[in-house]
């Protein structure tokens, strides 16, 4: 069965510092991968997605993610974090057979001044 | 584009009553809509998948008689929590997927917070 692991429950980063959120997936075929951000009490906003092609994907708000098949990873990065980036981040893999998204448990990002 | 709305954004109801949550795709036709439930500080759990004009497909462990889903049109799906109890209190999020071939992206609504007293 497909699964997504986000090993870090929460991360604290200083404003202006770089960020990397880890995501590992388990999926038999070529994965369709997503990163979403959720602000408190809000729905999910898509940051970026990977379907195929260039393994370095650019997203909104200055985020990028790199797909590494050999490591079954799809880590999210940002070179300089802003206080407004504090939120919950979810990695997800799409089960294309059933059109279902399988979410990781999320990583809560805290930004310190 | 690709905006999904939910109504209401929050609702409080008494135990034993039913509450309906609407999910609308505002600027596209959604052949498939999904309903998720999210507990505090936890991930999203898929409850059911609904295709326009057909019965919803529920995930294992989700009571179909308690969580009634109707997808009557290409822009509207509703989730009715019947005979609600305090344990049904949660954040409910819908998403919609367009009918475009090969489009797997889901667009999420802002969520509805249900509190059952």
Interface residues (C-beta under 8 A of the other chain):
Chain A: X32 X36 X41 X42 X43 X44 X45 X46 X49 X51 X90 X94 X96 X98 X99 X100 X101 X103 X104 X105 X106 X108
Chain B: X4 X6 X32 X34 X41 X42 X43 X44 X46 X49 X91 X93 X95 X97 X104 X105 X106 X107 X108 X109 X110 X111 X113
